[in-house]
Amino acid sequence: LLGMKGNMSELELSILRQRSIEALKQKARRGELFMTVAVGYMKVRHDRIERDPDQRVREALALVFSKFAEFHSMRQVHLWFRQEHIALPVVRYSAVEGRSIAWRLPVYNSIHHILHNPIYAGAYAFGRTGSRVTIEAGRKRIVRGFRRERPDWDVLLLDHHEGYLSWTEFERNQRLIADNANSKGLMARGSVRRGETLLAGLLRCGHCGRKLHVAYGGARGDVGRYHCKGGFINHGGDRCISFGSLRVDAAVGT
């Protein structure tokens, strides 16, 4: 009898969980579900968002999109903001103040999130990421945050709110970003590269795990050198390792 009661309780919990998830999805289909609100927007009601009234926040985000339209490269936009010492707004949550805005020099992921988020094009999107379930050593392992393709998103509502750029401009930006991607699949065009180093884009630093960059020097500018400066570029830290390409390329070629 106790076993039957336990089974019924588990079944009831499962049903309640499924009903709660379906209620969230129904609210998302109406464009009214907001777990968090991206920087540049504020929640004015439980089911509505508007652009942040702070002019400095709006102008900083608009500057990101205008610089990407000029440079056509997320990396170049990031470097420009770091070189000009221009801070970008970030959302900060605390138990005392709640939601607040802080200003920091951007890292690469800051630019990446802004340019990839459809909310800035006036669109409401839900279900852009999912989870994968695998069995490892006889135990279930759930990997969350798996990025879905756009046709697989649960909800996409255009013209949902006022944006910082049009949907046409957003789609153009995504095509440019995809064209700039290197080693992102067989169909990726890749950004323009020069030089004859064999392992460009393939080596990683043995200390910090970041991808190594390539620089060329010598009398004719054709002597390559691998170096790790990801921490310096992204976070303003120290450079890591650096070594010539001739011996490494020759060993791998052999």
N, C-alpha and C positions, 0 to 999 in steps of 0.2 A: 504493500500500500504506500509506504514512504517513497519507494522507487517510482511508482506511477505519479505521485504528487510532484516529485522532482522533475520528471520528464515534462509534465504539464506546465510547470513554472518556466522551464527553459523554452518551451514552445511559445508561451505568452511573451517572454522577453524578446524572442526573435520577431514575433509579429509586431510588437510595439516599436522595435528598432526599424523594421521595414516601413512602418507607417510614418515614423518621424522622418526618415530619409525621403520618402515620397512627398511629404508635405514641403520639405525644403526644395525639392526639385520643382514642384508646382509653383512655388513662390519665385524661383529662379526663372521659370518660363515666362512669368509676367514681368521680369526685370526688376524685381523688388527685393532680392536677397543680396545683402552686403555684409559679408563677414568682416572685411576690412575695407578701407577706402584708400586709394592710391594718393600719393602726394600730389598736390595741385587741385584736389577736390575736397569738398566737405559734405557731410550728410546733413541735409536740412530737415528731413523727416525720416521715419523708419524705412521708407521705400523710395527715397529720392535723393539725388546728389546734385551739387552745383559746383562750378568752378570756384576755387579759393578766392575770397575777396582781397587777399593780400597781393598787391601789385608786384612786389618783389618776387614772390613765388611764381606768379604767372609769367613774368618776363624771363625768369631763369629757365623755365621749361620751354618757352618759346625759342630761347636762344639755342637750346639743344637741337631742336628740329631745324632751325635755320642753318646752323653749322653743319648738320648732316647733309642738308641740301647743297651746301657749298663744297664739302669735302668728299661726300659719298663714301665715307669710311668711319665706322665706329671707333676704331683705334685712333684715327687722326682727330676726331672730336674729343676723345678722352685726353689725348696729349695736349691739345690746345687749351682745354680747361685747366689742366695741371700747370702748363707753362704760364698762363695768364693769372694763375692763382684765383680763379673764380669758383666760389663754393656753390653747391647745389643743395636744395632743401631735401631733407629726409624725414620720414615719420618716426617719431619716438613715442613709445608707450611706457608709462610708469604707474604704479599703484597710487601715487599721490596726485600727479598732474593729469593723469589720463593720457589722451592723445595730444602731442605737441609737435612742433616743427623745429628741427635743428639744422644748422648749416655746416657742411663739411666739404672738403675737396673731394671730388668724385673718384671712385675706383672704377675699373672697367665695367664691372657688373652693374653699377649705377646707370651708366649710359645704356647698357644692354637692356635693362629692365624697362627704361623709359621708352626706347625706340621699339620694343617688341610688344608693349602693352596696348591692346586695342581700345582701352578706355579713353586714351588721349585722342582717338579718332571719333569720339562720340558714340562708341559701340559698347553694348553690354555683352560680356562673354562669361559663360559659366561652364566648367568642366574642361578647362584647357589642359589640365593634368589629371592623371589617373594613377592606378596602382597595379603592380604585377605581383602575382602569388606564385611562388616556386616552392618545391620541396627539396630541402638540403639536409642530408644526414637524418632523414626520417622526420624532420620537423618543418612546419610551415614557416616560410619567410616572406614577408610582405615588403616590397620596395615601393615607397610612395614618391610622388613628385615626377612620375614618368610623363614627359611632354607628348601630347597628342597632336596629330595633324588637324588642320582646321576643319575638314569635313567630319571629323569624329567628335568635335565639341558638342556638349549637350545643348547649349543655348548660344545663339549669336543674334543680337537685336541691333540693327543699324539705326542711326539717328535717335538714339535713346536719350542723349543729353548733349549739352554744348561741348564741343571738342576743341583741341588746340590745333588740329589739322583735319583735313577732309579724309574720308575713307579712301579716295583715289590716291592721295598722297601717301597714306599709310601703306597701301598695297605696293606702291612703287618703292617705298623704303624697304619693304620685306624682300622684294625681288633684288634690290641692290645688295642687301645684306647676304642673301643666299648666293649671289654671284661672287661675292668677296670671299666666301668660305673656302678654305683649303682643307683637303683631306676629310671632307664631309660627305663622301659618297661618290659613286662613279660619275654621276651626272653634274656634279658641281664644277662650275667653270674655274673658280679660284681667282684670287687677286693676282695682279701682274707681279712677277718675281724676276730678279736678274741674278747673274752669277752662276757658277758651276759647282757649288758644293753639293755633295752627294746626298747628305742626310738632313737637308733643310726641312724643318717642320716635323722631324721624326725623333730627334733626341730630346731627352728630359734630364734635368739636373738631378744628380744623385743625392744632393743635400736637401733641396726643398721640393722637388718633384715638378717644378714648372718647366714648360717647354723652353728650349734654348733658342736664342735669336742668332742671326748670322750677320756679320759685318765684313766688309771687304776693304782691303788696303793694298799696300805694295806700290811699286812704281807704276804698274798698269791698272791698279785697282781690281785685280783678279785673284788675290790671295784671300781666301776666306778664313774666318775665325768664329768659332762658336762661343757664345757667352750667355750667362744667365743674368738677366736684369729685370725679371718679372716683378720681384719685390720692390725694386727701385721705381719702376714705371707705375705700378698699381697702388703702392702704399707709401712711396717716398722713402723706402728703407735703403739698406746697403746692397750693392751689387754682390753677386755670389761668385761663380767660377767662370773661367775663361781659358780657352786653349785653341791652338791652331787646328785647321781642318785636314792638313796634308796626310799626317800619319793615320788618323782615324779613317778618312775616306779610302786610303790605300789598303788598310787592313780589311775593311768591310768589302771593298771591291775584290780583293783576293779571295 
